[in-house]
Amino acid sequence: MLTILFRDEHFVAIHKPAGLLVHRSELDRHETRFAVQMLRDQIGRHVHPVHRLDRGTSGVLLFALDRDSARLAGALFERQEVAKTYLAVVRGHPPESGRIDHALTRRRDDAEWVGEDASEEAQDAVTDYRRLATCELPYAVDRYPTSRYALLELSPQTGRRHQIRRHLKHIAHPIIGDSTFGKGRHNRLFQEVFGCRRMLLACTRLRLAHPMTGEPLNLVAPLEGEFAALLAALGWTEALIPSRNLPRHLET
């Protein structure tokens, strides 16, 4: 059963768990569970995903209940009129805050055909981040006797595929648990020490104007499961107090 965060006559938002695909994928043909199918069966209506979350990412996922609503909401994402907040645990200690402005080449969806003439030119991509907490663990993973990690809050200003994961790799602070863009040795450390096998990236908040009414929508998915347990083990739970966790432009 999926956790429903919001529902009205036009939209429904869920808390997508890590490891669940949004829709059927050619690269995961053996999978039988998808968020689209599960939510459709749960509420008894067809649903249309408005945006995407990677399989390993948990958090807020918004669906429309009809095609017109999907089109209007999708336009908000395309015009970058949706404020998105993510949390991630990364290797190392990045600066207290920063902006990653690094163009990214197009990564095609494996279920998507974009045409032979689709451009492979790099697209502008910008991610703002803020460091919320740090730690140093007494384990030698690389060439140092200890290993450093940090909790980041991230606000992508553009919506490129795998943007946050690729940007954090670009600045040499990859996400823990990311098998594609991360570091296997650090991923294994978190599996062995903390029993955490998921990618530590979550979409914790979406803020947008309701496409039909114009009223503000504030969709929040608190951390849970392995992610929440890990933060508690590292003593980082206090860093998630809302007044400390929201950048000024998102404070209510």
SEKEDREN-449417 format. One line per field, with one value per atom (N, C-alpha, C): residue number from 1; residue in three letters; atom name; y, x, z. Coordinates in pm, whole numbers, plus 50000, padded with zeros to 5 digits. Layout:
N
k = (NUM,...)
r = (ALA,...)
a = (CA,...)
v = (Y,...)
u = (X,...)
w = (Z,...)
! end
This chain:
252
k = (1,1,1,2,2,2,3,3,3,4,4,4,5,5,5,6,6,6,7,7,7,8,8,8,9,9,9,10,10,10,11,11,11,12,12,12,13,13,13,14,14,14,15,15,15,16,16,16,17,17,17,18,18,18,19,19,19,20,20,20,21,21,21,22,22,22,23,23,23,24,24,24,25,25,25,26,26,26,27,27,27,28,28,28,29,29,29,30,30,30,31,31,31,32,32,32,33,33,33,34,34,34,35,35,35,36,36,36,37,37,37,38,38,38,39,39,39,40,40,40,41,41,41,42,42,42,43,43,43,44,44,44,45,45,45,46,46,46,47,47,47,48,48,48,49,49,49,50,50,50,51,51,51,52,52,52,53,53,53,54,54,54,55,55,55,56,56,56,57,57,57,58,58,58,59,59,59,60,60,60,61,61,61,62,62,62,63,63,63,64,64,64,65,65,65,66,66,66,67,67,67,68,68,68,69,69,69,70,70,70,71,71,71,72,72,72,73,73,73,74,74,74,75,75,75,76,76,76,77,77,77,78,78,78,79,79,79,80,80,80,81,81,81,82,82,82,83,83,83,84,84,84,85,85,85,86,86,86,87,87,87,88,88,88,89,89,89,90,90,90,91,91,91,92,92,92,93,93,93,94,94,94,95,95,95,96,96,96,97,97,97,98,98,98,99,99,99,100,100,100,101,101,101,102,102,102,103,103,103,104,104,104,105,105,105,106,106,106,107,107,107,108,108,108,109,109,109,110,110,110,111,111,111,112,112,112,113,113,113,114,114,114,115,115,115,116,116,116,117,117,117,118,118,118,119,119,119,120,120,120,121,121,121,122,122,122,123,123,123,124,124,124,125,125,125,126,126,126,127,127,127,128,128,128,129,129,129,130,130,130,131,131,131,132,132,132,133,133,133,134,134,134,135,135,135,136,136,136,137,137,137,138,138,138,139,139,139,140,140,140,141,141,141,142,142,142,143,143,143,144,144,144,145,145,145,146,146,146,147,147,147,148,148,148,149,149,149,150,150,150,151,151,151,152,152,152,153,153,153,154,154,154,155,155,155,156,156,156,157,157,157,158,158,158,159,159,159,160,160,160,161,161,161,162,162,162,163,163,163,164,164,164,165,165,165,166,166,166,167,167,167,168,168,168,169,169,169,170,170,170,171,171,171,172,172,172,173,173,173,174,174,174,175,175,175,176,176,176,177,177,177,178,178,178,179,179,179,180,180,180,181,181,181,182,182,182,183,183,183,184,184,184,185,185,185,186,186,186,187,187,187,188,188,188,189,189,189,190,190,190,191,191,191,192,192,192,193,193,193,194,194,194,195,195,195,196,196,196,197,197,197,198,198,198,199,199,199,200,200,200,201,201,201,202,202,202,203,203,203,204,204,204,205,205,205,206,206,206,207,207,207,208,208,208,209,209,209,210,210,210,211,211,211,212,212,212,213,213,213,214,214,214,215,215,215,216,216,216,217,217,217,218,218,218,219,219,219,220,220,220,221,221,221,222,222,222,223,223,223,224,224,224,225,225,225,226,226,226,227,227,227,228,228,228,229,229,229,230,230,230,231,231,231,232,232,232,233,233,233,234,234,234,235,235,235,236,236,236,237,237,237,238,238,238,239,239,239,240,240,240,241,241,241,242,242,242,243,243,243,244,244,244,245,245,245,246,246,246,247,247,247,248,248,248,249,249,249,250,250,250,251,251,251,252,252,252)
r = (MET,MET,MET,LEU,LEU,LEU,THR,THR,THR,ILE,ILE,ILE,LEU,LEU,LEU,PHE,PHE,PHE,ARG,ARG,ARG,ASP,ASP,ASP,GLU,GLU,GLU,HIS,HIS,HIS,PHE,PHE,PHE,VAL,VAL,VAL,ALA,ALA,ALA,ILE,ILE,ILE,HIS,HIS,HIS,LYS,LYS,LYS,PRO,PRO,PRO,ALA,ALA,ALA,GLY,GLY,GLY,LEU,LEU,LEU,LEU,LEU,LEU,VAL,VAL,VAL,HIS,HIS,HIS,ARG,ARG,ARG,SER,SER,SER,GLU,GLU,GLU,LEU,LEU,LEU,ASP,ASP,ASP,ARG,ARG,ARG,HIS,HIS,HIS,GLU,GLU,GLU,THR,THR,THR,ARG,ARG,ARG,PHE,PHE,PHE,ALA,ALA,ALA,VAL,VAL,VAL,GLN,GLN,GLN,MET,MET,MET,LEU,LEU,LEU,ARG,ARG,ARG,ASP,ASP,ASP,GLN,GLN,GLN,ILE,ILE,ILE,GLY,GLY,GLY,ARG,ARG,ARG,HIS,HIS,HIS,VAL,VAL,VAL,HIS,HIS,HIS,PRO,PRO,PRO,VAL,VAL,VAL,HIS,HIS,HIS,ARG,ARG,ARG,LEU,LEU,LEU,ASP,ASP,ASP,ARG,ARG,ARG,GLY,GLY,GLY,THR,THR,THR,SER,SER,SER,GLY,GLY,GLY,VAL,VAL,VAL,LEU,LEU,LEU,LEU,LEU,LEU,PHE,PHE,PHE,ALA,ALA,ALA,LEU,LEU,LEU,ASP,ASP,ASP,ARG,ARG,ARG,ASP,ASP,ASP,SER,SER,SER,ALA,ALA,ALA,ARG,ARG,ARG,LEU,LEU,LEU,ALA,ALA,ALA,GLY,GLY,GLY,ALA,ALA,ALA,LEU,LEU,LEU,PHE,PHE,PHE,GLU,GLU,GLU,ARG,ARG,ARG,GLN,GLN,GLN,GLU,GLU,GLU,VAL,VAL,VAL,ALA,ALA,ALA,LYS,LYS,LYS,THR,THR,THR,TYR,TYR,TYR,LEU,LEU,LEU,ALA,ALA,ALA,VAL,VAL,VAL,VAL,VAL,VAL,ARG,ARG,ARG,GLY,GLY,GLY,HIS,HIS,HIS,PRO,PRO,PRO,PRO,PRO,PRO,GLU,GLU,GLU,SER,SER,SER,GLY,GLY,GLY,ARG,ARG,ARG,ILE,ILE,ILE,ASP,ASP,ASP,HIS,HIS,HIS,ALA,ALA,ALA,LEU,LEU,LEU,THR,THR,THR,ARG,ARG,ARG,ARG,ARG,ARG,ARG,ARG,ARG,ASP,ASP,ASP,ASP,ASP,ASP,ALA,ALA,ALA,GLU,GLU,GLU,TRP,TRP,TRP,VAL,VAL,VAL,GLY,GLY,GLY,GLU,GLU,GLU,ASP,ASP,ASP,ALA,ALA,ALA,SER,SER,SER,GLU,GLU,GLU,GLU,GLU,GLU,ALA,ALA,ALA,GLN,GLN,GLN,ASP,ASP,ASP,ALA,ALA,ALA,VAL,VAL,VAL,THR,THR,THR,ASP,ASP,ASP,TYR,TYR,TYR,ARG,ARG,ARG,ARG,ARG,ARG,LEU,LEU,LEU,ALA,ALA,ALA,THR,THR,THR,CYS,CYS,CYS,GLU,GLU,GLU,LEU,LEU,LEU,PRO,PRO,PRO,TYR,TYR,TYR,ALA,ALA,ALA,VAL,VAL,VAL,ASP,ASP,ASP,ARG,ARG,ARG,TYR,TYR,TYR,PRO,PRO,PRO,THR,THR,THR,SER,SER,SER,ARG,ARG,ARG,TYR,TYR,TYR,ALA,ALA,ALA,LEU,LEU,LEU,LEU,LEU,LEU,GLU,GLU,GLU,LEU,LEU,LEU,SER,SER,SER,PRO,PRO,PRO,GLN,GLN,GLN,THR,THR,THR,GLY,GLY,GLY,ARG,ARG,ARG,ARG,ARG,ARG,HIS,HIS,HIS,GLN,GLN,GLN,ILE,ILE,ILE,ARG,ARG,ARG,ARG,ARG,ARG,HIS,HIS,HIS,LEU,LEU,LEU,LYS,LYS,LYS,HIS,HIS,HIS,ILE,ILE,ILE,ALA,ALA,ALA,HIS,HIS,HIS,PRO,PRO,PRO,ILE,ILE,ILE,ILE,ILE,ILE,GLY,GLY,GLY,ASP,ASP,ASP,SER,SER,SER,THR,THR,THR,PHE,PHE,PHE,GLY,GLY,GLY,LYS,LYS,LYS,GLY,GLY,GLY,ARG,ARG,ARG,HIS,HIS,HIS,ASN,ASN,ASN,ARG,ARG,ARG,LEU,LEU,LEU,PHE,PHE,PHE,GLN,GLN,GLN,GLU,GLU,GLU,VAL,VAL,VAL,PHE,PHE,PHE,GLY,GLY,GLY,CYS,CYS,CYS,ARG,ARG,ARG,ARG,ARG,ARG,MET,MET,MET,LEU,LEU,LEU,LEU,LEU,LEU,ALA,ALA,ALA,CYS,CYS,CYS,THR,THR,THR,ARG,ARG,ARG,LEU,LEU,LEU,ARG,ARG,ARG,LEU,LEU,LEU,ALA,ALA,ALA,HIS,HIS,HIS,PRO,PRO,PRO,MET,MET,MET,THR,THR,THR,GLY,GLY,GLY,GLU,GLU,GLU,PRO,PRO,PRO,LEU,LEU,LEU,ASN,ASN,ASN,LEU,LEU,LEU,VAL,VAL,VAL,ALA,ALA,ALA,PRO,PRO,PRO,LEU,LEU,LEU,GLU,GLU,GLU,GLY,GLY,GLY,GLU,GLU,GLU,PHE,PHE,PHE,ALA,ALA,ALA,ALA,ALA,ALA,LEU,LEU,LEU,LEU,LEU,LEU,ALA,ALA,ALA,ALA,ALA,ALA,LEU,LEU,LEU,GLY,GLY,GLY,TRP,TRP,TRP,THR,THR,THR,GLU,GLU,GLU,ALA,ALA,ALA,LEU,LEU,LEU,ILE,ILE,ILE,PRO,PRO,PRO,SER,SER,SER,ARG,ARG,ARG,ASN,ASN,ASN,LEU,LEU,LEU,PRO,PRO,PRO,ARG,ARG,ARG,HIS,HIS,HIS,LEU,LEU,LEU,GLU,GLU,GLU,THR,THR,THR)
a = (N,CA,C,N,CA,C,N,CA,C,N,CA,C,N,CA,C,N,CA,C,N,CA,C,N,CA,C,N,CA,C,N,CA,C,N,CA,C,N,CA,C,N,CA,C,N,CA,C,N,CA,C,N,CA,C,N,CA,C,N,CA,C,N,CA,C,N,CA,C,N,CA,C,N,CA,C,N,CA,C,N,CA,C,N,CA,C,N,CA,C,N,CA,C,N,CA,C,N,CA,C,N,CA,C,N,CA,C,N,CA,C,N,CA,C,N,CA,C,N,CA,C,N,CA,C,N,CA,C,N,CA,C,N,CA,C,N,CA,C,N,CA,C,N,CA,C,N,CA,C,N,CA,C,N,CA,C,N,CA,C,N,CA,C,N,CA,C,N,CA,C,N,CA,C,N,CA,C,N,CA,C,N,CA,C,N,CA,C,N,CA,C,N,CA,C,N,CA,C,N,CA,C,N,CA,C,N,CA,C,N,CA,C,N,CA,C,N,CA,C,N,CA,C,N,CA,C,N,CA,C,N,CA,C,N,CA,C,N,CA,C,N,CA,C,N,CA,C,N,CA,C,N,CA,C,N,CA,C,N,CA,C,N,CA,C,N,CA,C,N,CA,C,N,CA,C,N,CA,C,N,CA,C,N,CA,C,N,CA,C,N,CA,C,N,CA,C,N,CA,C,N,CA,C,N,CA,C,N,CA,C,N,CA,C,N,CA,C,N,CA,C,N,CA,C,N,CA,C,N,CA,C,N,CA,C,N,CA,C,N,CA,C,N,CA,C,N,CA,C,N,CA,C,N,CA,C,N,CA,C,N,CA,C,N,CA,C,N,CA,C,N,CA,C,N,CA,C,N,CA,C,N,CA,C,N,CA,C,N,CA,C,N,CA,C,N,CA,C,N,CA,C,N,CA,C,N,CA,C,N,CA,C,N,CA,C,N,CA,C,N,CA,C,N,CA,C,N,CA,C,N,CA,C,N,CA,C,N,CA,C,N,CA,C,N,CA,C,N,CA,C,N,CA,C,N,CA,C,N,CA,C,N,CA,C,N,CA,C,N,CA,C,N,CA,C,N,CA,C,N,CA,C,N,CA,C,N,CA,C,N,CA,C,N,CA,C,N,CA,C,N,CA,C,N,CA,C,N,CA,C,N,CA,C,N,CA,C,N,CA,C,N,CA,C,N,CA,C,N,CA,C,N,CA,C,N,CA,C,N,CA,C,N,CA,C,N,CA,C,N,CA,C,N,CA,C,N,CA,C,N,CA,C,N,CA,C,N,CA,C,N,CA,C,N,CA,C,N,CA,C,N,CA,C,N,CA,C,N,CA,C,N,CA,C,N,CA,C,N,CA,C,N,CA,C,N,CA,C,N,CA,C,N,CA,C,N,CA,C,N,CA,C,N,CA,C,N,CA,C,N,CA,C,N,CA,C,N,CA,C,N,CA,C,N,CA,C,N,CA,C,N,CA,C,N,CA,C,N,CA,C,N,CA,C,N,CA,C,N,CA,C,N,CA,C,N,CA,C,N,CA,C,N,CA,C,N,CA,C,N,CA,C,N,CA,C,N,CA,C,N,CA,C,N,CA,C,N,CA,C,N,CA,C,N,CA,C,N,CA,C,N,CA,C,N,CA,C,N,CA,C,N,CA,C,N,CA,C,N,CA,C,N,CA,C,N,CA,C,N,CA,C,N,CA,C,N,CA,C,N,CA,C,N,CA,C,N,CA,C,N,CA,C,N,CA,C,N,CA,C,N,CA,C,N,CA,C,N,CA,C,N,CA,C,N,CA,C,N,CA,C,N,CA,C,N,CA,C,N,CA,C,N,CA,C,N,CA,C,N,CA,C,N,CA,C,N,CA,C,N,CA,C,N,CA,C,N,CA,C,N,CA,C,N,CA,C,N,CA,C,N,CA,C,N,CA,C,N,CA,C,N,CA,C,N,CA,C,N,CA,C,N,CA,C,N,CA,C,N,CA,C)
v = (49881,50000,50125,50212,50335,50441,50519,50628,50747,50790,50906,51031,51129,51254,51361,51355,51457,51399,51439,51399,51497,51536,51609,51555,51627,51574,51576,51643,51655,51582,51574,51523,51432,51348,51267,51258,51278,51270,51154,51077,50965,50981,50901,50887,50760,50778,50663,50603,50473,50412,50391,50386,50355,50215,50198,50068,50043,50134,50117,50198,50133,50203,50284,50398,50478,50410,50362,50296,50185,50109,49997,50045,49967,50005,49888,49918,49813,49750,49827,49775,49691,49694,49618,49538,49460,49387,49284,49235,49132,49187,49321,49381,49374,49352,49343,49449,49530,49632,49770,49857,49993,50087,50208,50303,50335,50349,50380,50273,50148,50037,50022,50032,50015,50122,50248,50356,50343,50306,50285,50180,50069,49962,50006,50088,50129,50224,50318,50417,50390,50292,50256,50356,50429,50527,50528,50564,50582,50704,50695,50804,50834,50959,51004,51069,51011,51073,51208,51308,51445,51469,51397,51411,51275,51268,51140,51142,51024,50999,50873,50873,50753,50637,50518,50399,50402,50439,50436,50553,50655,50775,50759,50797,50796,50937,50949,51081,51116,51247,51299,51271,51207,51179,51220,51310,51368,51306,51270,51216,51303,51308,51372,51263,51301,51205,51217,51311,51323,51389,51380,51426,51578,51651,51797,51844,51784,51819,51783,51669,51627,51727,51774,51870,52001,52051,52178,52167,52059,52041,52018,51941,51919,52048,52141,52270,52348,52334,52402,52349,52219,52161,52208,52210,52252,52398,52482,52623,52649,52543,52553,52637,52616,52688,52600,52491,52401,52402,52434,52432,52290,52231,52092,52089,52012,51997,51850,51820,51683,51678,51561,51534,51421,51433,51330,51317,51196,51170,51147,51222,51218,51190,51149,51129,51264,51278,51398,51511,51625,51744,51858,51875,51987,52119,52232,52363,52376,52474,52490,52513,52577,52598,52623,52608,52632,52610,52640,52619,52539,52430,52348,52388,52457,52503,52428,52315,52226,52163,52194,52141,51990,51926,51780,51735,51635,51577,51500,51489,51421,51273,51221,51078,51031,50947,50905,50805,50821,50723,50595,50481,50355,50318,50379,50350,50457,50546,50663,50660,50690,50710,50858,50919,51064,51104,51005,51038,51040,51010,51002,51138,51245,51378,51448,51376,51438,51486,51604,51663,51594,51571,51517,51628,51751,51864,51881,51921,51939,52050,52027,52122,52189,52316,52386,52309,52302,52233,52301,52334,52407,52343,52318,52264,52346,52399,52466,52365,52382,52290,52364,52301,52351,52233,52245,52137,52148,52038,52039,51975,51875,51804,51730,51700,51625,51522,51424,51328,51274,51214,51148,51013,50906,50771,50705,50623,50562,50440,50458,50348,50397,50316,50349,50289,50376,50330,50364,50488,50529,50526,50628,50626,50692,50736,50802,50707,50727,50636,50652,50765,50786,50823,50825,50858,50965,51065,51178,51171,51213,51214,51337,51372,51491,51470,51542,51547,51678,51671,51790,51807,51932,51968,52028,51981,52022,52075,52179,52239,52249,52150,52157,52268,52354,52464,52427,52315,52261,52114,52049,51913,51813,51807,51711,51571,51472,51333,51301,51244,51210,51332,51450,51573,51577,51554,51565,51463,51341,51235,51268,51318,51350,51475,51573,51694,51664,51580,51550,51467,51381,51312,51412,51511,51610,51687,51716,51790,51697,51567,51466,51441,51455,51422,51335,51215,51131,51083,51048,51003,50860,50835,50702,50612,50494,50399,50409,50507,50523,50429,50323,50223,50266,50369,50416,50529,50629,50747,50757,50660,50665,50582,50554,50478,50349,50236,50107,50082,50127,50100,50172,50293,50367,50310,50270,50207,50080,50000,49875,49902,50009,50043,50067,50143,50172,50047,49955,49829,49746,49739,49652,49710,49841,49903,49938,49990,50039,49954,49854,49774,49852,49959,50048,50015,49966,49920,50007,50113,50197,50316,50382,50508,50617,50695,50793,50927,50926,51045,51040,51149,51154,51291,51293,51418,51443,51537,51557,51663,51745,51851,51900,51921,51991,52106,52224,52340,52399,52415,52467,52527,52605,52657,52551,52523,52425,52469,52385,52426,52466,52418,52448,52567,52577,52679,52793,52770,52871,52871,52791,52784,52714,52755,52691,52547,52459,52320,52298,52246,52217,52068,51988,51843,51796,51730,51692,51542,51480,51338,51323,51304,51289,51165,51170,51053,50939,50816,50700,50582,50473,50349,50360,50300,50295,50434,50527,50662,50729,50724,50785,50716,50583,50509,50545,50564,50602,50739,50835,50969,50967,50884,50871,50811,50711,50647,50743,50838,50935,51061,51067,51183,51305,51282,51392,51427,51360,51383,51528,51591,51729,51824,51784,51869,51880,51795,51795,51877,51948,52038,52137,52154,52235,52372,52443,52579,52579,52466,52458,52395,52320,52241,52316,52423,52494,52615,52630,52754,52869,52988,53104,53121,53098,53123,53019,52909,52809,52807,52890,52888,52937,52873,52911,53015)
u = (50084,50000,50088,50067,50144,50088,50176,50134,50092,49967,49916,49935,50004,50034,49929,49867,49769,49681,49552,49464,49347,49316,49193,49138,49050,48988,49080,49194,49286,49418,49468,49602,49606,49708,49737,49889,49939,50082,50107,50212,50246,50388,50419,50556,50611,50690,50747,50860,50856,50969,51088,51206,51326,51314,51363,51362,51242,51144,51024,51035,51016,51014,50886,50896,50776,50688,50750,50674,50760,50701,50772,50896,51003,51129,51185,51240,51300,51422,51489,51607,51571,51446,51401,51276,51287,51172,51121,51209,51169,51085,51085,51009,50859,50785,50639,50566,50638,50575,50620,50525,50553,50459,50507,50424,50295,50304,50184,50078,50119,50024,49971,50060,50018,49919,49946,49856,49723,49728,49604,49516,49577,49501,49450,49531,49495,49375,49370,49262,49155,49181,49081,49063,49171,49165,49297,49290,49413,49488,49622,49704,49814,49859,49960,50074,50194,50305,50340,50354,50382,50533,50611,50757,50816,50946,51012,51093,51108,51210,51283,51415,51490,51444,51468,51426,51477,51603,51661,51625,51560,51524,51385,51370,51238,51183,51055,51000,50877,50852,50728,50722,50613,50591,50448,50433,50303,50244,50116,50043,49921,49883,49757,49653,49527,49418,49352,49397,49347,49456,49443,49548,49564,49454,49464,49540,49511,49582,49729,49758,49897,49972,49906,49970,50000,49906,49926,50033,50031,50133,50270,50275,50402,50463,50379,50430,50497,50446,50510,50651,50668,50802,50892,50840,50921,50964,50877,50911,50987,51022,51100,51027,50896,50814,50775,50848,50828,50954,50939,51053,51069,51185,51211,51322,51300,51399,51433,51561,51609,51706,51719,51822,51910,52040,52134,52248,52297,52419,52530,52639,52746,52880,52973,53111,53178,53260,53338,53261,53330,53271,53272,53161,53154,53152,53169,53154,53015,52998,52871,52755,52781,52677,52743,52667,52725,52626,52670,52591,52675,52617,52683,52622,52699,52654,52738,52687,52764,52670,52689,52602,52613,52501,52496,52446,52513,52466,52337,52258,52130,52149,52077,52072,51932,51921,51790,51725,51596,51517,51516,51541,51546,51410,51303,51170,51126,51219,51183,51256,51184,51246,51240,51355,51360,51394,51409,51434,51581,51613,51752,51822,51744,51804,51808,51777,51778,51919,51927,52056,52122,52252,52330,52411,52387,52460,52427,52527,52507,52405,52321,52218,52256,52218,52244,52182,52254,52204,52262,52173,52214,52151,52232,52184,52243,52158,52203,52204,52298,52301,52342,52306,52343,52380,52491,52535,52465,52402,52326,52401,52485,52556,52674,52771,52890,52927,53007,53062,53193,53270,53395,53395,53396,53386,53524,53546,53679,53703,53683,53702,53790,53889,53977,53919,53863,53805,53897,53942,54038,54177,54257,54395,54408,54296,54300,54249,54293,54252,54106,54044,53903,53830,53696,53615,53514,53500,53410,53285,53173,53046,52966,52868,52788,52644,52555,52414,52390,52338,52313,52164,52123,51994,52019,51945,51970,51843,51860,51749,51788,51750,51781,51700,51768,51702,51663,51713,51677,51640,51590,51540,51602,51734,51801,51800,51809,51802,51923,51896,52000,52081,52022,52099,52172,52102,52166,52278,52254,52354,52478,52457,52569,52643,52569,52634,52720,52671,52750,52873,52861,52981,53079,53028,53113,53198,53144,53221,53291,53297,53370,53308,53176,53103,52982,53008,52898,52806,52686,52585,52617,52601,52621,52506,52543,52444,52416,52476,52457,52552,52497,52581,52632,52569,52610,52711,52684,52770,52848,52831,52897,53024,53069,53191,53156,53190,53153,53206,53326,53384,53307,53266,53188,53047,52990,52858,52861,52966,52977,52997,53068,53086,52952,52864,52734,52646,52665,52592,52639,52770,52826,52810,52828,52824,52683,52603,52470,52356,52388,52283,52199,52257,52184,52223,52127,52156,52090,52024,51955,52042,52005,52069,52014,52103,52062,52031,51924,51872,51720,51660,51515,51462,51351,51279,51184,51216,51139,51031,51037,50936,50922,50797,50765,50672,50702,50613,50580,50452,50406,50268,50228,50092,50003,49889,49797,49759,49782,49757,49613,49519,49378,49328,49371,49317,49414,49542,49642,49682,49614,49649,49784,49861,49991,49976,50056,50064,50200,50200,50323,50322,50389,50386,50514,50498,50614,50612,50729,50747,50861,50831,50937,51022,51147,51233,51181,51202,51157,51249,51224,51296,51446,51522,51668,51730,51674,51730,51717,51599,51577,51660,51670,51749,51896,51947,52086,52114,52026,52047,52045,51959,51955,52086,52137,52263,52380,52376,52484,52462,52350,52320,52279,52219,52184,52035,51956,51811,51777,51850,51821,51841,51927,51950,51828,51728,51607,51495,51519,51418,51380,51250,51210,51274,51284,51339,51484,51551,51691,51705,51604,51616,51572,51496,51446,51530,51568,51633,51536,51588,51503,51388,51415,51310,51199,51217,51113,51047,51094,51034,50890,50806,50666,50642)
w = (50000,50000,50000,49902,49892,49988,50047,50135,50050,50066,49992,50076,50020,50089,50062,49945,49905,49796,49798,49689,49678,49555,49527,49396,49331,49210,49089,49100,48988,49007,49130,49155,49277,49279,49396,49408,49530,49556,49652,49626,49712,49765,49865,49914,49848,49742,49671,49752,49781,49852,49760,49818,49740,49682,49560,49496,49408,49408,49326,49198,49086,48957,48943,48876,48851,48747,48638,48532,48472,48383,48321,48246,48252,48191,48112,47996,47913,47982,48066,48134,48255,48296,48413,48376,48270,48220,48319,48408,48503,48617,48634,48744,48717,48823,48811,48891,48969,49052,49007,48980,48936,49010,49040,49113,49038,48905,48827,48844,48830,48839,48981,49080,49219,49262,49223,49261,49188,49061,48984,49052,49091,49156,49293,49363,49498,49499,49406,49409,49302,49216,49116,49005,48971,48864,48788,48661,48585,48639,48641,48691,48590,48589,48494,48573,48572,48645,48586,48673,48629,48616,48696,48694,48727,48747,48770,48898,48954,49056,49014,49027,48997,49085,49039,49113,49258,49276,49410,49498,49441,49516,49576,49702,49765,49771,49812,49838,49759,49749,49691,49541,49499,49357,49325,49228,49196,49069,49077,48963,48936,48809,48771,48746,48765,48746,48610,48527,48390,48306,48174,48085,48087,48099,48103,48226,48340,48463,48451,48389,48369,48282,48178,48087,48159,48237,48306,48414,48488,48592,48530,48422,48356,48306,48262,48215,48326,48450,48563,48585,48574,48588,48475,48354,48240,48251,48308,48325,48454,48523,48647,48752,48763,48859,48978,48996,49109,49194,49324,49416,49470,49445,49484,49589,49694,49800,49817,49816,49834,49952,50011,50110,50058,50084,50040,50139,50156,50233,50132,50147,50048,50113,50030,50076,50091,50197,50216,50282,50298,50359,50257,50183,50089,50165,50095,50160,50223,50311,50382,50287,50175,50075,49941,49835,49705,49593,49474,49353,49255,49205,49103,48969,48890,48758,48655,48612,48524,48424,48297,48191,48185,48150,48145,48008,47954,47828,47853,47749,47761,47790,47888,47915,47881,47780,47732,47827,47843,47916,47835,47901,47828,47768,47816,47761,47662,47626,47547,47412,47306,47176,47145,47120,47101,46958,46870,46730,46696,46574,46532,46535,46523,46517,46652,46760,46893,46927,46985,47016,47135,47123,47234,47302,47263,47319,47467,47545,47688,47714,47816,47855,47986,48001,48125,48242,48352,48471,48594,48690,48810,48933,49035,49162,49276,49363,49484,49598,49691,49805,49932,50044,50176,50263,50333,50421,50556,50598,50723,50838,50810,50917,50857,50944,50901,51007,50967,51063,51009,51096,51059,51128,51050,51104,51109,51211,51230,51142,51011,50917,50802,50767,50655,50527,50444,50319,50203,50198,50096,50157,50131,50180,50317,50373,50504,50613,50740,50848,50888,50851,50882,50752,50761,50644,50681,50595,50622,50534,50596,50525,50567,50484,50513,50468,50535,50497,50426,50303,50223,50194,50189,50135,49997,49898,49759,49695,49614,49541,49394,49313,49170,49104,49029,48961,48818,48770,48640,48661,48558,48575,48480,48475,48387,48450,48365,48412,48500,48617,48715,48757,48752,48772,48905,49015,49146,49159,49118,49129,49046,48926,48838,48886,48937,48988,49110,49200,49320,49285,49187,49139,49081,49007,48943,49043,49162,49263,49360,49326,49404,49541,49551,49673,49636,49585,49537,49649,49611,49707,49752,49881,49935,49888,49842,49793,49645,49577,49433,49360,49303,49239,49102,49044,48911,48918,49001,49008,49138,49228,49357,49363,49485,49509,49583,49521,49577,49716,49746,49878,49989,49962,50062,50073,49962,49966,50051,50033,50110,50258,50291,50433,50499,50434,50494,50500,50407,50413,50532,50551,50655,50794,50809,50942,50985,50892,50927,50869,50789,50727,50630,50572,50481,50338,50261,50125,50018,50058,49960,49922,49812,49777,49869,49927,50027,49962,49883,49818,49828,49874,49891,49853,49782,49753,49869,49954,50076,50064,49958,49947,49803,49763,49638,49673,49618,49637,49501,49477,49349,49365,49267,49262,49199,49260,49204,49062,48963,48824,48795,48875,48851,48932,49057,49147,49175,49152,49185,49332,49414,49556,49575,49675,49698,49744,49686,49729,49793,49915,49987,50021,49940,49952,50021,50134,50217,50243,50230,50260,50361,50489,50588,50559,50600,50584,50671,50623,50700,50670,50735,50707,50727,50635,50648,50651,50575,50569,50706,50764,50895,51002,50996,51094,51085,50964,50947,51008,50980,51036,51187,51244,51390,51441,51370,51412,51406,51313,51298,51382,51454,51536,51457,51340,51250,51252,51333,51332,51360,51451,51487,51369,51275,51158,51070,51093,51010,51069,51180,51234,51125,51095,50979,50970,51082,51077,51035,51055,51015,50877,50837,50715,50590,50603,50487,50453,50327,50286,50302,50313,50343,50243,50116,50016,50021,50103,50113,50250,50342,50477,50471,50553,50556,50666)
! end
